[in-house]
Amino acid sequence: MWLPECAACGGLIKTATISFGQPMPVEAMQRAQEESLACDLFLAIGSSLVVYPAASFPVVAKRNGARMVIINRAPTDLDHLADLVLNLEIGPTLGAVTGIESIES
């Protein structure tokens, strides 16, 4: 896996991720809440859907009338709410949707 390095010191540059225990960016969380309330289709891709508050967004969307699709290797606790659950590898599955690869179970 390639990680970006700092040109000045050679150290690794942290990518745009949040580590356990770090606060979520307030503006991004507010926007996610707004988009979840407004969407017609919520795609949960490659998430165990157990880390909150982000795991609440699919529930918010569903309660507001959105359809929900979960694509994840393993079952999640929110599968019962989904309109479609695909327990498949993400790369090949999304590749098949775009016509780039075929689905491999």
Secondary structure, DSSP 8 states (H G I E B T S, - for coil): ----B-TTT--B---S---TTS---HHHHHHHHHHHHH-SEEEEES--S-STTGGGHHHHHHHTT-EEEEE-SS--TTGGG-SEEE-S-HHHHHHHHHTSS----
